[in-house]
Amino acid sequence: MITLKRLLYAGAVLLMSTQFSLAQDKTEISVSRFFGACEADYGTLTDVTKANGECGIITALINKFNAESKDTHVKVDIVEWPGYDQLTAHTIPWTHPTVKAALKTMASVLASNNMYGGTSGALQTDFPTSVNNVWAKPPKAGMVIEADFVPGVATTKAAAIKDYNVFEFPSIGGSKPSVVGAGDIVVMFKDSPASRALVTYLASPAAATIAAKYAPGYSSPNKNVKPSAYSDVLNRATAIQLAHAKTFRFDLSDLQPSAFGGTVGQGEFKLFQDFVKNPSDVNGIAAQLEAAAKKAYK
């Protein structure tokens, strides 16, 4: 059932985002939407009673208006939804349209013939072996999606650039350059001039330059650290991406309650393995992820 409160909220979202411009013979209303895109499900629907959720309802309303209006047309622009942060805090559910859209994209990659050994082989492959499969001569697999600590877990010898390389995560739907990673944070528990001096120094380019030279896998977000400070060529490449990324986020699983994001055999660990088994069931896996998240966030 559509409640008045939900309709008023959705309407307020539209009104705040609406801009008007006059065409030669028709008034055009440009609407910026930030509650997700669902044209795949409601792209031509004009019967609002058959729509679900705010995205579906607003899409149906706009479709109905455009179908009936002779002198005005509503143009819809989809504004980037900051869903990652909200999903991390569980202020939007795993069943949200934007999350399902991401899962659908992920499902297209998880086709059995895309993975070495097929679905069954992938699910039985441990982490070091997945890297060794890429570094094997000849290679058994073409790519492993992981962080820049991968060379440290492989038992097969390989030379950077010659045998393996890295590339930036591709843009999806025009998304800006972004980096997902882990990191170490310095926290001062007792305020004192000496503590402040130490923290200030550790955040400086001088300290980061020393770490870049001697600490394997270290990357500094400080843009004033020169790329030449990194002795490892691939470490240098990933550090440059980090320093110049438009967006950086910590790995989502690391930010979840451990029962959901960090325990083998349950939560995200298990459910994403289930998703690999059956990537066509986006709605089912989204519902299971949401149920597990709700339990972990109690």
Backbone bond lengths (Angstrom), bond angles and torsions (degrees), N, CA, C in turn:
res aa  C-N    CA-C-N  psi(-1)  N-CA   C-N-CA  omega(-1)  CA-C   N-CA-C  phi
1 M - - - 1.454 - - 1.518 109.57 -
2 I 1.337 116.08 138.85 1.460 121.03 178.75 1.515 108.68 -87.84
3 T 1.316 117.96 119.54 1.453 120.69 179.48 1.512 110.03 -90.75
4 L 1.346 115.67 154.43 1.458 121.21 179.84 1.518 110.80 -61.73
5 K 1.320 116.32 -39.05 1.461 120.86 -178.64 1.516 110.72 -60.07
6 R 1.334 116.98 -43.57 1.462 120.45 -178.24 1.518 110.42 -68.10
7 L 1.347 116.96 -37.83 1.458 119.72 179.29 1.524 110.90 -67.34
8 L 1.343 115.96 -41.79 1.467 119.27 178.88 1.519 110.82 -63.71
9 Y 1.341 116.71 -40.31 1.467 119.93 179.29 1.515 110.63 -63.81
10 A 1.341 116.07 -45.66 1.454 119.90 -179.52 1.517 110.78 -64.42
11 G 1.361 115.79 -39.94 1.461 119.16 178.80 1.514 111.56 -64.12
12 A 1.341 117.02 -38.52 1.460 120.53 178.88 1.515 111.25 -63.58
13 V 1.319 115.82 -38.28 1.457 119.93 177.79 1.514 110.54 -59.38
14 L 1.324 116.40 -43.63 1.455 120.62 -179.14 1.517 111.49 -68.11
15 L 1.316 117.16 -44.70 1.460 120.14 -176.59 1.520 111.79 -62.41
16 M 1.303 116.97 -38.34 1.461 120.69 -179.93 1.515 111.52 -68.24
17 S 1.328 116.52 -21.41 1.455 120.06 -173.31 1.523 113.31 -107.15
18 T 1.344 116.41 3.40 1.453 119.29 -171.64 1.520 112.19 -87.93
19 Q 1.334 115.80 137.27 1.454 122.71 175.45 1.517 107.74 -127.23
20 F 1.323 116.55 144.24 1.454 120.51 -177.70 1.518 110.52 -112.72
21 S 1.328 115.34 139.63 1.455 120.55 174.56 1.514 108.17 -144.39
22 L 1.337 117.42 142.79 1.451 121.89 -177.71 1.509 110.90 -93.51
23 A 1.329 117.04 125.42 1.453 121.17 171.35 1.524 107.35 -88.67
24 Q 1.315 118.30 178.76 1.460 121.28 -176.64 1.522 111.34 -62.85
25 D 1.314 118.23 -43.39 1.456 120.38 -176.38 1.521 112.54 -127.82
26 K 1.299 117.23 6.79 1.457 120.21 -176.11 1.526 110.25 -149.71
27 T 1.305 116.65 141.43 1.465 120.77 175.05 1.522 108.58 -82.54
28 E 1.306 116.20 130.26 1.458 120.43 178.39 1.514 109.62 -112.26
29 I 1.310 115.97 128.46 1.467 122.13 176.70 1.524 107.54 -106.09
30 S 1.311 115.20 119.99 1.462 120.02 179.39 1.523 108.87 -97.04
31 V 1.330 116.34 118.80 1.460 122.23 -176.82 1.524 110.02 -111.93
32 S 1.321 116.21 124.50 1.467 121.05 176.32 1.518 108.39 -96.72
33 R 1.330 116.11 119.28 1.453 121.56 -178.60 1.518 110.26 -108.31
34 F 1.324 116.41 137.13 1.457 118.90 178.55 1.522 112.07 -129.31
35 F 1.337 116.41 24.02 1.461 118.53 176.40 1.514 110.98 -109.81
36 G 1.325 117.12 25.36 1.455 120.91 173.52 1.518 113.33 99.15
37 A 1.302 115.60 161.78 1.462 122.15 178.56 1.524 109.11 -108.77
38 C 1.323 116.81 136.23 1.463 120.13 179.24 1.526 110.77 -141.72
39 E 1.344 116.38 32.95 1.461 120.55 179.25 1.522 112.08 -61.73
40 A 1.328 116.37 -28.49 1.466 119.51 -179.84 1.528 110.90 -60.60
41 D 1.334 117.17 -31.84 1.462 121.51 -179.32 1.526 113.15 -98.28
42 Y 1.338 117.07 -31.54 1.465 120.19 -173.08 1.532 113.23 -129.36
43 G 1.332 116.45 23.23 1.468 120.50 -174.00 1.511 115.52 -57.94
44 T 1.340 118.74 -32.34 1.465 121.49 -178.32 1.528 112.49 -119.73
45 L 1.315 117.43 2.40 1.459 121.13 -177.04 1.525 111.58 -68.92
46 T 1.332 117.12 132.55 1.464 121.59 176.50 1.527 111.70 -119.57
47 D 1.340 116.84 -6.34 1.457 121.28 178.72 1.524 108.66 -93.73
48 V 1.337 115.66 103.86 1.469 121.07 -174.60 1.523 111.59 -63.07
49 T 1.326 117.65 -28.13 1.470 120.33 -178.24 1.518 112.18 -67.23
50 K 1.324 117.22 -15.82 1.466 120.81 179.84 1.523 112.75 -98.60
51 A 1.338 116.64 3.82 1.469 121.11 -179.01 1.517 110.35 -97.16
52 N 1.325 116.18 151.60 1.463 122.00 177.93 1.518 109.74 -125.83
53 G 1.330 116.81 141.99 1.462 120.96 176.68 1.520 111.72 76.75
54 E 1.325 115.07 160.98 1.466 119.88 -177.42 1.524 112.05 -61.47
55 C 1.327 116.87 -40.65 1.460 119.50 -179.37 1.526 110.52 -62.42
56 G 1.334 117.00 -47.22 1.456 120.58 -179.76 1.515 112.67 -64.61
57 I 1.336 116.74 -41.07 1.463 121.00 -178.94 1.520 111.33 -64.57
58 I 1.350 116.24 -47.49 1.462 119.49 -178.96 1.526 110.73 -65.88
59 T 1.330 117.34 -38.17 1.461 120.50 178.31 1.522 110.65 -61.96
60 A 1.326 116.89 -43.96 1.458 121.13 179.32 1.530 111.21 -65.44
61 L 1.335 116.67 -40.31 1.464 120.33 178.38 1.529 111.46 -61.96
62 I 1.316 116.09 -43.71 1.468 120.03 179.34 1.524 110.55 -66.18
63 N 1.321 116.85 -42.52 1.460 120.23 178.01 1.530 111.07 -59.93
64 K 1.327 116.78 -42.68 1.467 121.94 -179.71 1.530 110.35 -64.66
65 F 1.340 115.57 -43.57 1.462 119.55 179.82 1.529 110.96 -61.85
66 N 1.343 116.81 -47.16 1.462 120.24 -179.19 1.529 111.92 -63.41
67 A 1.327 116.44 -33.70 1.465 120.25 -179.31 1.526 111.77 -70.59
68 E 1.344 116.26 -30.72 1.464 119.95 -174.22 1.525 113.80 -100.21
69 S 1.327 118.27 -23.20 1.461 120.51 -176.35 1.529 111.70 -83.46
70 K 1.331 115.76 132.64 1.459 120.82 -179.29 1.526 112.73 -96.39
71 D 1.326 117.28 -21.83 1.460 119.10 -174.97 1.525 114.21 -119.27
72 T 1.337 117.70 0.29 1.463 120.95 -178.72 1.525 109.33 -137.37
73 H 1.330 115.46 139.93 1.462 120.86 177.88 1.523 109.31 -128.88
74 V 1.309 116.10 135.99 1.471 121.13 178.42 1.524 109.07 -98.87
75 K 1.318 115.72 120.40 1.466 122.48 175.93 1.521 108.15 -100.68
76 V 1.320 117.44 130.58 1.465 121.44 -175.58 1.529 110.52 -107.21
77 D 1.323 116.11 127.69 1.462 122.67 173.28 1.523 107.82 -113.23
78 I 1.326 116.71 130.29 1.462 120.70 178.93 1.523 109.02 -91.48
79 V 1.317 115.92 115.39 1.463 121.86 178.79 1.520 108.43 -87.04
80 E 1.325 116.11 140.27 1.467 120.12 -178.30 1.521 110.67 -55.84
81 W 1.316 115.40 128.20 1.470 122.12 -178.32 1.516 109.93 -94.00
82 P 1.309 116.91 124.94 1.470 118.79 -178.69 1.519 111.89 -75.59
83 G 1.338 116.18 54.44 1.450 120.59 -171.07 1.516 115.24 -69.02
84 Y 1.342 118.01 -28.84 1.464 120.03 -176.52 1.523 110.33 -60.55
85 D 1.325 116.46 -46.80 1.464 119.70 -179.32 1.522 111.23 -65.61
86 Q 1.315 116.60 -39.42 1.456 119.44 -179.31 1.525 111.69 -71.13
87 L 1.334 115.89 -37.28 1.465 118.88 177.21 1.516 110.16 -66.51
88 T 1.329 116.75 -38.58 1.461 121.19 177.71 1.526 111.10 -58.81
89 A 1.341 116.13 -41.76 1.467 121.04 -179.85 1.523 112.17 -85.56
90 H 1.322 116.02 -2.88 1.462 123.50 -177.97 1.521 112.02 58.09
91 T 1.340 115.72 39.31 1.458 120.18 172.67 1.523 110.76 -93.00
92 I 1.318 117.31 -10.25 1.459 121.93 165.00 1.523 106.80 -124.08
93 P 1.323 118.26 150.27 1.464 120.72 -177.12 1.524 111.96 -81.88
94 W 1.309 115.77 163.37 1.467 121.72 175.39 1.529 111.20 -68.53
95 T 1.320 116.51 -11.00 1.464 120.70 177.36 1.524 111.97 -92.77
96 H 1.336 117.70 5.42 1.474 121.58 179.94 1.535 109.15 -62.21
97 P 1.338 118.16 144.54 1.471 120.97 -178.89 1.523 114.28 -53.46
98 T 1.339 117.70 -37.28 1.465 119.17 -179.35 1.526 111.64 -69.40
99 V 1.327 116.52 -33.69 1.468 120.34 177.63 1.526 109.51 -69.61
100 K 1.321 116.51 -42.36 1.461 119.79 177.85 1.527 111.29 -63.19
101 A 1.331 115.79 -36.66 1.470 118.95 178.13 1.523 110.19 -62.80
102 A 1.342 116.52 -40.67 1.466 120.71 178.11 1.532 110.56 -65.70
103 L 1.322 116.60 -40.04 1.464 120.51 179.10 1.535 111.11 -65.61
104 K 1.329 116.55 -35.80 1.468 119.95 177.85 1.523 110.51 -64.99
105 T 1.344 116.53 -41.04 1.467 120.06 176.41 1.523 110.17 -63.15
106 M 1.331 115.87 -42.79 1.461 121.00 178.69 1.529 110.49 -62.51
107 A 1.329 116.89 -39.18 1.460 121.35 -179.25 1.520 112.02 -61.76
108 S 1.337 116.32 -34.26 1.465 119.46 -179.89 1.521 111.97 -67.04
109 V 1.332 116.56 -23.73 1.469 121.37 179.30 1.526 110.38 -85.46
110 L 1.327 117.07 -25.92 1.462 121.57 -172.47 1.528 113.97 -86.51
111 A 1.312 117.60 16.17 1.462 119.89 175.93 1.531 109.20 -58.34
112 S 1.309 116.86 141.09 1.460 121.69 -174.06 1.524 112.52 -55.99
113 N 1.341 117.34 -38.78 1.467 119.61 -178.04 1.522 113.11 -75.59
114 N 1.345 117.24 -2.44 1.466 120.59 175.28 1.522 112.27 -88.26
115 M 1.329 116.84 -12.69 1.464 121.03 -173.47 1.523 111.31 -114.68
116 Y 1.326 115.93 137.95 1.461 120.20 178.46 1.529 109.46 -62.83
117 G 1.312 115.87 126.56 1.455 120.82 -178.04 1.510 113.17 83.95
118 G 1.351 116.47 3.85 1.448 119.65 -178.30 1.513 112.34 68.80
119 T 1.301 116.23 -172.66 1.462 120.67 -178.28 1.529 111.60 -59.19
120 S 1.311 117.07 -47.39 1.460 121.08 -178.40 1.518 111.67 -61.98
121 G 1.337 116.18 -44.50 1.464 120.15 -179.80 1.515 112.30 -64.48
122 A 1.334 116.69 -40.59 1.469 120.74 -179.63 1.522 111.31 -63.18
123 L 1.325 116.87 -40.18 1.464 120.91 -177.93 1.528 112.58 -71.01
124 Q 1.324 117.63 -17.61 1.466 121.39 179.95 1.529 112.55 -103.50
125 T 1.315 117.40 3.91 1.461 121.66 -177.71 1.516 110.63 -94.60
126 D 1.343 117.30 126.05 1.462 119.39 177.64 1.525 110.07 -81.42
127 F 1.321 115.87 171.69 1.462 121.38 -173.88 1.532 113.22 -60.12
128 P 1.348 119.86 -54.44 1.475 118.88 -179.05 1.531 112.48 -58.01
129 T 1.339 116.87 -38.00 1.461 119.71 -179.61 1.524 111.33 -65.94
130 S 1.334 116.85 -34.99 1.465 119.32 179.43 1.527 111.07 -63.33
131 V 1.331 116.00 -34.72 1.469 119.86 177.06 1.529 109.81 -73.86
132 N 1.321 116.56 -43.91 1.466 120.25 178.66 1.532 112.03 -58.97
133 N 1.317 117.14 -33.88 1.464 120.50 178.80 1.528 111.65 -62.53
134 V 1.323 115.98 -34.03 1.468 120.34 178.72 1.520 110.66 -76.88
135 W 1.330 116.42 -35.85 1.466 120.78 -176.26 1.525 113.74 -87.29
136 A 1.322 116.61 -5.99 1.471 119.87 -179.07 1.528 110.81 -61.85
137 K 1.316 115.64 155.01 1.473 121.04 178.87 1.527 109.31 -122.39
138 P 1.333 117.58 107.18 1.476 127.70 -1.44 1.529 111.18 -73.51
139 P 1.335 117.35 158.21 1.464 121.20 -177.93 1.526 112.00 -62.22
140 K 1.312 115.82 141.08 1.457 121.38 174.67 1.532 110.84 -91.77
141 A 1.320 116.32 -23.65 1.462 122.19 179.06 1.524 108.63 -139.35
142 G 1.321 116.18 159.00 1.458 119.76 -174.63 1.513 114.39 -96.37
143 M 1.328 118.63 -21.15 1.459 119.41 -173.25 1.521 110.05 -160.85
144 V 1.317 115.97 145.81 1.456 121.75 170.33 1.524 106.67 -127.71
145 I 1.318 116.16 129.35 1.471 120.53 -177.94 1.517 108.56 -89.64
146 E 1.315 116.23 107.58 1.459 120.39 -177.53 1.522 110.63 -159.22
147 A 1.310 115.67 -175.65 1.462 121.96 -178.54 1.527 110.61 -89.38
148 D 1.333 115.88 178.43 1.463 119.42 -173.52 1.526 113.62 -80.03
149 F 1.337 116.72 8.60 1.470 118.70 173.33 1.530 111.66 -90.04
150 V 1.329 116.69 2.46 1.465 121.61 -177.34 1.531 113.73 -52.52
151 P 1.350 119.87 -43.89 1.474 118.59 -179.22 1.524 113.61 -56.34
152 G 1.322 116.85 -25.41 1.456 120.05 -177.86 1.518 114.41 -76.01
153 V 1.340 118.57 -14.45 1.459 120.40 -178.04 1.529 112.74 -104.82
154 A 1.335 116.73 -13.38 1.466 119.88 -177.73 1.523 110.82 -75.26
155 T 1.330 116.10 144.93 1.465 121.04 174.46 1.530 110.96 -104.99
156 T 1.324 116.29 -10.37 1.462 121.48 174.83 1.524 109.03 -88.57
157 K 1.308 117.30 132.39 1.457 120.87 -178.49 1.528 110.45 -78.88
158 A 1.331 115.72 137.58 1.456 121.18 178.85 1.526 108.47 -155.45
159 A 1.320 116.03 151.05 1.462 121.38 -178.06 1.518 110.07 -103.66
160 A 1.356 115.55 132.88 1.456 120.33 178.20 1.528 110.39 -57.92
161 I 1.308 116.37 145.81 1.454 126.71 -178.64 1.529 111.27 72.49
162 K 1.324 116.75 -52.01 1.463 119.77 -179.31 1.521 111.75 -67.44
163 D 1.340 116.82 -47.00 1.459 121.08 -175.46 1.528 113.64 -105.76
164 Y 1.313 117.55 -24.77 1.461 120.22 179.86 1.520 109.66 -152.91
165 N 1.329 115.42 159.17 1.461 120.48 -177.28 1.526 108.38 -151.77
166 V 1.313 116.27 -179.14 1.463 121.78 178.51 1.529 108.63 -128.64
167 F 1.329 115.94 163.56 1.466 120.31 173.27 1.519 108.63 -149.14
168 E 1.319 115.39 157.92 1.455 120.68 -179.08 1.525 110.22 -66.46
169 F 1.334 115.74 146.69 1.456 119.39 175.56 1.520 107.88 -62.76
170 P 1.321 118.07 129.57 1.467 120.11 -173.93 1.524 113.32 -67.97
171 S 1.313 114.83 153.29 1.457 120.94 175.65 1.523 109.27 -70.03
172 I 1.320 116.03 139.94 1.462 121.32 177.02 1.526 107.77 -121.44
173 G 1.307 116.31 116.94 1.461 120.11 -179.67 1.512 113.39 63.54
174 G 1.345 116.44 32.11 1.460 120.08 179.24 1.514 114.69 80.54
175 S 1.333 118.00 16.34 1.460 120.98 -179.85 1.521 111.40 -64.53
176 K 1.328 116.33 148.85 1.457 122.24 -179.36 1.533 110.57 -77.60
177 P 1.352 117.02 160.47 1.469 120.05 179.42 1.527 111.52 -54.01
178 S 1.313 116.50 129.17 1.460 120.54 -177.49 1.519 109.96 -141.63
179 V 1.323 115.36 154.88 1.458 122.02 179.93 1.521 108.72 -131.98
180 V 1.318 116.62 133.57 1.459 122.37 173.34 1.518 107.40 -113.19
181 G 1.309 117.56 132.92 1.459 118.86 -177.10 1.514 112.74 -162.42
182 A 1.318 114.24 -169.57 1.461 122.24 174.64 1.526 106.70 -116.98
183 G 1.303 117.28 171.91 1.454 117.89 -178.40 1.516 112.92 -168.37
184 D 1.318 115.28 161.27 1.461 122.53 175.82 1.529 108.59 -105.45
185 I 1.314 116.29 137.04 1.461 121.92 -177.95 1.525 109.46 -122.05
186 V 1.306 116.39 134.01 1.464 121.54 177.12 1.529 108.41 -89.85
187 V 1.331 116.84 125.87 1.459 121.91 -179.31 1.527 109.46 -120.41
188 M 1.324 115.91 131.35 1.457 120.99 178.58 1.532 108.68 -98.84
189 F 1.340 117.66 114.72 1.453 121.30 -177.64 1.532 112.58 -87.78
190 K 1.328 116.37 -28.83 1.462 120.12 179.89 1.515 108.56 -126.29
191 D 1.326 114.82 120.30 1.467 120.27 -176.75 1.530 110.55 -76.91
192 S 1.329 114.95 125.34 1.460 121.13 175.59 1.516 107.50 -158.06
193 P 1.337 118.75 158.40 1.468 120.80 178.58 1.527 112.41 -56.38
194 A 1.344 116.93 -38.44 1.461 120.27 -179.43 1.528 110.67 -67.30
195 S 1.345 116.26 -41.93 1.465 119.74 178.90 1.517 110.88 -63.65
196 R 1.317 116.71 -43.55 1.463 120.65 178.84 1.533 110.97 -61.91
197 A 1.306 116.04 -39.83 1.469 120.18 -179.98 1.522 110.73 -64.24
198 L 1.346 116.51 -41.68 1.468 120.58 179.72 1.527 111.27 -65.31
199 V 1.337 116.63 -47.24 1.460 120.50 -179.60 1.520 110.97 -62.52
200 T 1.327 116.25 -41.15 1.464 120.67 178.57 1.526 111.05 -61.92
201 Y 1.330 115.60 -41.05 1.465 119.47 179.50 1.530 111.53 -67.10
202 L 1.346 116.26 -43.12 1.466 119.86 -178.51 1.528 111.99 -63.67
203 A 1.336 116.87 -24.83 1.459 120.99 178.84 1.522 112.67 -89.10
204 S 1.314 116.46 -2.36 1.464 120.34 -174.92 1.529 112.14 -84.73
205 P 1.332 117.59 158.98 1.468 120.93 175.43 1.528 112.51 -60.66
206 A 1.330 117.36 -31.27 1.467 120.60 -178.45 1.520 111.12 -62.77
207 A 1.341 116.63 -47.78 1.462 120.34 179.71 1.523 110.89 -67.80
208 A 1.329 116.66 -41.19 1.461 120.78 -179.24 1.523 111.42 -64.93
209 T 1.309 117.66 -33.56 1.465 121.46 179.64 1.522 110.84 -65.04
210 I 1.340 116.40 -39.01 1.472 119.93 177.53 1.522 110.26 -65.72
211 A 1.330 116.08 -45.78 1.465 119.95 -179.91 1.531 110.96 -63.20
212 A 1.326 116.93 -38.83 1.461 120.73 -179.31 1.521 111.86 -62.44
213 K 1.311 116.08 -31.97 1.453 120.70 -177.53 1.524 112.49 -78.49
214 Y 1.339 116.66 -36.87 1.466 119.29 -170.49 1.533 115.19 -112.39
215 A 1.346 118.76 -14.20 1.463 120.23 -176.06 1.525 110.11 -103.36
216 P 1.333 118.60 110.34 1.471 121.19 -179.35 1.533 111.64 -60.03
217 G 1.320 116.01 132.82 1.450 120.68 177.35 1.513 115.41 79.88
218 Y 1.333 117.15 0.49 1.464 119.98 -178.96 1.519 110.92 -76.07
219 S 1.326 117.01 136.93 1.461 122.05 174.23 1.514 108.44 -135.35
220 S 1.315 116.99 135.29 1.455 121.05 179.69 1.524 110.39 -104.47
221 P 1.335 117.76 137.60 1.466 120.22 175.63 1.523 112.49 -77.92
222 N 1.334 116.73 -4.35 1.460 121.39 -178.91 1.530 110.41 -72.89
223 K 1.317 117.09 117.51 1.470 121.31 -176.60 1.533 112.63 -69.25
224 N 1.319 117.09 -14.32 1.463 120.34 -178.64 1.528 113.43 -87.75
225 V 1.324 116.86 0.14 1.467 120.15 173.34 1.527 107.60 -81.29
226 K 1.309 116.89 123.12 1.461 120.41 -176.83 1.525 110.97 -71.53
227 P 1.322 117.46 140.07 1.467 120.49 178.33 1.530 113.27 -54.44
228 S 1.322 116.81 -31.43 1.464 120.46 -178.93 1.523 112.73 -65.92
229 A 1.352 117.26 -13.41 1.466 120.66 178.99 1.524 111.60 -68.00
230 Y 1.318 116.95 -23.20 1.464 121.06 -177.80 1.525 109.57 -88.71
231 S 1.323 115.31 117.16 1.461 119.50 -176.82 1.523 112.43 -75.09
232 D 1.332 116.83 -27.66 1.466 120.95 179.59 1.525 108.93 -89.00
233 V 1.321 117.13 129.43 1.457 120.77 -172.98 1.529 112.33 -66.14
234 L 1.340 118.18 -38.42 1.457 120.11 179.16 1.526 111.31 -76.01
235 N 1.310 116.83 -35.52 1.457 121.37 173.67 1.524 109.46 -59.14
236 R 1.319 115.97 -38.90 1.462 121.68 178.30 1.530 110.36 -63.07
237 A 1.331 115.81 -43.11 1.462 120.12 -178.28 1.526 111.62 -64.73
238 T 1.337 116.71 -44.15 1.465 119.30 -179.38 1.526 111.42 -71.39
239 A 1.329 117.58 -32.61 1.463 120.98 178.08 1.525 110.96 -66.14
240 I 1.314 116.57 -38.64 1.467 120.67 177.60 1.526 110.25 -64.00
241 Q 1.341 116.20 -41.82 1.464 119.82 177.32 1.525 111.06 -61.06
242 L 1.325 116.22 -41.89 1.461 120.59 -179.90 1.522 111.19 -63.57
243 A 1.326 116.82 -47.61 1.463 121.09 -175.38 1.528 112.56 -66.65
244 H 1.311 116.74 -27.59 1.470 119.82 -174.91 1.524 113.50 -111.80
245 A 1.301 117.44 8.07 1.466 120.03 179.02 1.529 110.42 -67.65
246 K 1.317 116.03 141.49 1.464 120.47 176.02 1.520 110.73 -72.23
247 T 1.329 115.36 -28.33 1.464 120.58 -177.45 1.523 109.59 -139.13
248 F 1.329 116.93 132.80 1.467 121.76 171.77 1.518 108.37 -126.34
249 R 1.308 115.83 135.08 1.466 121.01 175.60 1.526 109.15 -137.12
250 F 1.336 115.48 144.57 1.449 120.00 172.75 1.527 108.74 -71.63
251 D 1.316 115.55 150.54 1.452 121.68 179.54 1.522 110.21 -51.72
252 L 1.330 116.37 131.06 1.461 120.92 -173.67 1.524 112.20 -60.16
253 S 1.329 116.93 -42.38 1.463 119.06 -177.94 1.521 111.90 -63.12
254 D 1.338 117.36 -30.57 1.464 120.77 179.10 1.527 111.93 -71.15
255 L 1.327 116.77 -18.21 1.463 121.18 -177.18 1.523 112.60 -99.13
256 Q 1.332 116.92 0.45 1.456 121.37 -179.80 1.531 110.56 -93.27
257 P 1.326 117.75 161.16 1.470 119.26 170.10 1.530 108.22 -55.34
258 S 1.319 117.11 140.60 1.462 120.57 -173.09 1.525 112.82 -58.25
259 A 1.330 117.13 -30.63 1.460 119.98 179.85 1.522 111.42 -64.58
260 F 1.320 116.49 -25.09 1.465 120.68 -178.92 1.525 112.42 -101.60
261 G 1.328 116.63 -40.50 1.459 119.29 -173.21 1.512 116.75 -105.71
262 G 1.342 118.71 -10.86 1.453 118.56 -172.37 1.512 116.45 -138.74
263 T 1.325 118.29 23.05 1.457 120.64 -179.07 1.525 110.00 -120.84
264 V 1.326 116.10 120.94 1.461 121.05 -179.86 1.526 109.90 -63.54
265 G 1.325 115.83 135.24 1.452 120.54 176.67 1.506 115.05 92.61
266 Q 1.333 117.62 0.06 1.457 119.85 178.51 1.530 109.32 -153.47
267 G 1.311 116.62 173.01 1.459 121.24 178.06 1.513 112.58 57.70
268 E 1.328 115.28 -141.21 1.461 120.36 -177.02 1.527 112.30 -61.17
269 F 1.323 117.12 -38.21 1.465 119.92 -179.06 1.529 110.80 -55.33
270 K 1.326 116.54 -50.77 1.465 120.69 -177.39 1.523 111.87 -74.79
271 L 1.329 116.70 -45.03 1.458 119.97 -172.41 1.528 112.65 -67.80
272 F 1.327 117.36 -32.97 1.462 117.62 176.67 1.527 111.23 -74.80
273 Q 1.314 117.47 -25.74 1.466 119.36 170.84 1.526 109.72 -67.94
274 D 1.328 116.02 -39.55 1.466 119.96 175.85 1.529 110.14 -62.55
275 F 1.321 116.15 -36.38 1.462 120.73 179.21 1.528 110.69 -66.19
276 V 1.333 116.67 -36.86 1.466 119.91 176.18 1.531 109.93 -62.87
277 K 1.333 116.43 -37.82 1.465 120.52 178.80 1.525 111.61 -64.08
278 N 1.339 115.52 -38.28 1.459 119.81 -176.31 1.524 110.32 -140.47
279 P 1.336 117.53 74.84 1.471 120.69 -176.22 1.524 114.48 -69.23
280 S 1.318 117.64 -9.44 1.465 119.96 179.73 1.528 112.42 -78.36
281 D 1.325 117.13 -17.25 1.467 120.77 -176.24 1.530 110.38 -93.41
282 V 1.326 116.48 67.08 1.466 121.21 -178.62 1.527 110.87 -65.64
283 N 1.315 117.37 -46.34 1.463 120.11 -179.26 1.526 111.46 -62.26
284 G 1.321 116.08 -40.82 1.460 120.35 -178.88 1.518 112.19 -65.41
285 I 1.338 117.38 -45.45 1.457 120.03 -177.71 1.528 110.76 -71.06
286 A 1.338 116.96 -33.50 1.466 120.16 177.22 1.525 109.82 -63.58
287 A 1.327 116.70 -42.02 1.463 120.77 179.50 1.535 111.15 -65.85
288 Q 1.328 116.88 -39.70 1.471 120.25 179.04 1.525 111.16 -67.90
289 L 1.335 116.76 -39.79 1.465 120.42 177.49 1.528 110.63 -63.18
290 E 1.316 116.17 -40.98 1.462 120.10 179.43 1.527 111.11 -65.52
291 A 1.322 117.21 -42.22 1.465 120.69 179.16 1.529 110.94 -62.56
292 A 1.347 116.77 -41.85 1.469 120.66 179.46 1.527 110.93 -68.88
293 A 1.336 116.66 -37.28 1.467 119.80 178.97 1.516 111.05 -66.16
294 K 1.327 117.08 -43.43 1.466 120.56 178.71 1.530 111.23 -58.51
295 K 1.307 115.71 -42.09 1.467 120.40 179.70 1.519 110.82 -64.06
296 A 1.345 116.56 -41.55 1.469 120.37 -177.02 1.530 112.54 -73.16
297 Y 1.339 116.71 -27.64 1.461 120.17 -176.54 1.524 113.21 -89.50
298 K 1.343 118.46 0.53 1.469 120.44 179.04 1.529 110.57 -65.94
